[in-house]
Amino acid sequence: MNRPKPATVRRPSAVPKPSAHPPPGDFIALGSKGQTNDSKAAVTLLKPAPAGLPSERKREGSAALSSASSLTGLTKRPKLCSTPPLSALGRLAEAAVAEKRAISPSIKEPSVIPIEVVPTVLVDEIEAAEAEGNDDRIEGVLCGAAKQLKMNRAKPDPTLYLSLMYLAKIKPNIFATEGVIEALCSLLRRDASINFKAKGNSLVSVLACNLLMAAYEEDENWPEIFVKVYIEDSLGERIWVDSPHCKTFVDNIQTAFSTKMPPKSMLLHGEVGRSGGDLSAGSSPHPAMAEEEDSQSELLIAEEKMSPEQEGQLMPRYEDLAESVEEYVLDMLRDQLNRRQPMDNVSRNLLRLLTATCGYKEVRLMAVQRLEMWLQNPKLTRPAQDLLMSVCMNCNTHGSEDMEVISNLIKIRLKPKVLLNHYMLCVRELLNAHRDNLGTMVKFVIFNELSNARNPNNMQILYTVLQHSSELAPKFLAMVFQDLLTNKDDYLRASRALLREIIKQTKHEINFQAFCLGLMQERKEAQYTDMEFKERFVIHITDLLAVSMMLGITAQVKEAGIAWDKGEKKNLEVLRSFQNQIAAIQRDAVWWLHTVVPSISKLAPKDYVHCLHKVLFTEQPETYYKWDNWPPESDRNFFLRLCSEVPILEDTLMRILVIGLSRSPLGPADAMELADHLVKRAAAVQADDVEVLRVERIQLIDAVLNLCTYHHPENIQLPPG
């Protein structure tokens, strides 16, 4: 209903109302005026009803609510006594309540004196008080209604809750006073009078949530008390936090934590088909699970989508209080995690709360340090998996805390296949969370692989990373190898072994050309400019380039090469694509030696020529395997031949001629001889399905002719002219 909103007071203008009973004379209205927020529009609690008679609205509300209560599956419950029993159980209950109260001492008890009226006259009382402008009485009557609900949680009076729903629909603003908020929040807290073994009827809590949502729907700044009751219920029975009927209210509270929540399909994955008993292992059953077991398979298929109406109601509500809320949440979580308790006694609900608050970097750091232990505890595996996913999805700052989170994540050791598969899913989400996470992840995994505390899952993580980012991951991997080779100690042998292991374990699923280009990238960091052994660095990179080219020989390439030698023409595509890959890497390597290497270091002429020959596979065979006897003797000659019998690209040939023309260690005659050798070698590979040399630039002929001109030695004096 679109009613005009007055600018000053938080009240809608008077609504046509039924004749009101005069307020009983023996009531004295007390209580503070607590109007807090600006005016509000009317709110739909259930689906908006067409404007009609109040009685029609009530009837529709009651029908909707009866269907809602049947949904919650909580209608047939044993009646619970409203006074705390004095048995041992009762004393235990009181102790538990005292402990709960200690959890959130800052939640005040209601400060307004409640005025209790008969439910049937509630609406009339409110309207009469509104007509008189008696705000205190309105607040007192609503607090009285809350008190009655609290007394009869197990079986609330239908007239009472339907009247409150009706009021929330037509006058949501009357609920937005300090006293009413306190009274409604007290309904959301754990009740001392309820026998703590039983769940109790969630109807009252659901009603309170929706009344608060109606009152605060248009407010951008919500009170901190909502976060406090949310945390209390999250750590307690989760009566309303997990209720689908409170979803909008809960989602709005969760905007305080800025957490990106994993979608339902990820969270419920694996829950379907389990018995209820298994679900509840270790703590009380998850209320949402118990009620929705039947519908879970549908939930998995249909991702939970919000209606446009719900999306309109969802917005950040705690921007002004962000700091104090964060401080409160972190204090609560630290208190919970630092309690002296056996680690297997951590409640599943604490893990669920951590999952919801992973938007805070401190929470991610607290959680990740204990995750391995929780994942391996059968009672906590499920919520721990969800927490792992939430940590990875929210790792989006790449600050020092998040880098430490990644460092801890790659140390987690998991054996069961189910857990390992889930972990790899989480790794993918981590890579999506921030673009710099990829480089950090690769670096930490490689350094862990070389450390004494090696994680047996490193190669699997690397495989996942290479599959996820086939273009960028090889580049970052190459940068780590560059870092290794800048060390004072000679890391070449270890690097060769590591590279071979990576290629083997990741089933050759690496973009070799991107990896080799990564090895040749010029780096400007201090450790590179101040490097001691620059010449050694260049020679070692050259060696890794040669090894990488040979590692591209997969079983299929080998098989095709043997068949080609025998004159058979099968699987030629594999062989041709390998040959083209080598040709491209050689083109890049010659570019690197021509443009990048001179800026890194002034190599001795002998070393420069050695590097050039090595990448072109025209060097002595033993230089390729002298470090670690790889390739093995049986494959050695075959591998070297496969890598040398390849096409030559125009760019490669042109650059070799240019190197010969420039003042480089490769003289004109040597350059000419090398070019001649490469062209002849490529010609030997000529076949119908492979183009071994295509020249389109006429400058190539000029370069050849210029190389053939006579250059007199520089150390002799010729007569003038």
Sequence and secondary structure as in RCSB ss.txt:
>XXXX:A:sequence
MNRPKPATVRRPSAVPKPSAHPPPGDFIALGSKGQTNDSKAAVTLLKPAPAGLPSERKREGSAALSSASSLTGLT
KRPKLCSTPPLSALGRLAEAAVAEKRAISPSIKEPSVIPIEVVPTVLVDEIEAAEAEGNDDRIEGVLCGAAKQLK
MNRAKPDPTLYLSLMYLAKIKPNIFATEGVIEALCSLLRRDASINFKAKGNSLVSVLACNLLMAAYEEDENWPEI
FVKVYIEDSLGERIWVDSPHCKTFVDNIQTAFSTKMPPKSMLLHGEVGRSGGDLSAGSSPHPAMAEEEDSQSELL
IAEEKMSPEQEGQLMPRYEDLAESVEEYVLDMLRDQLNRRQPMDNVSRNLLRLLTATCGYKEVRLMAVQRLEMWL
QNPKLTRPAQDLLMSVCMNCNTHGSEDMEVISNLIKIRLKPKVLLNHYMLCVRELLNAHRDNLGTMVKFVIFNEL
SNARNPNNMQILYTVLQHSSELAPKFLAMVFQDLLTNKDDYLRASRALLREIIKQTKHEINFQAFCLGLMQERKE
AQYTDMEFKERFVIHITDLLAVSMMLGITAQVKEAGIAWDKGEKKNLEVLRSFQNQIAAIQRDAVWWLHTVVPSI
SKLAPKDYVHCLHKVLFTEQPETYYKWDNWPPESDRNFFLRLCSEVPILEDTLMRILVIGLSRSPLGPADAMELA
DHLVKRAAAVQADDVEVLRVERIQLIDAVLNLCTYHHPENIQLPPG
>XXXX:A:secstr
      SSSS              TT        B S       SSS   S  HHHHHHHHHHHHHHHHHHHT S
S     SS   SHHHHHHHHHHHHHHHH TTS    S      GGGHHHHHHHHHHHT HHHHHHHHHHHHHHHH
HTSSS  HHHHHHHHHHHHH GGGG BHHHHHHHHHHHS  TTS TTS   SHHHHHHHHHHHHHHTT SS  HH
HHHHHHHHHHTT TTTT GGGHHHHHHHHGGGT     HHHHHTTTTT  HHHHTTTSS  HHHHHHTTTHHHHH
HS     HHHHHH     TTTHHHHHHHHHHHHHHHHTSS  GGG  HHHHHHHHHTTTSHHHHHHHHTTHHHHH
TSTTTHHHHHHHHHHHHHT  S SHHHHHHHHHHTT    SHHHHHHHHHHHHHHHHH TTHHHHHHHHHHHHHT
SSS  TTHHHHHHHHHHH TTHHHHHHHHHHHHHHTSSS  HHHHHHHHHHHHHHTTT S HHHHHHHHT    S
HHHHT S HHHHHHHHHHHHHHHHHHT  HHHHHHHHHHHTT   SHHHHHHHHHHHHHHHHHHHHIIIIIHHHH
    HHHHHHHHHHHTT S THHHHTTT  S HHHHHHHHHHHHS    HHHHHHHHHHHHSSSSS HHHHHHHH
HHHHHHHHTT BTTB       THHHHHHHHHHS    TTS     
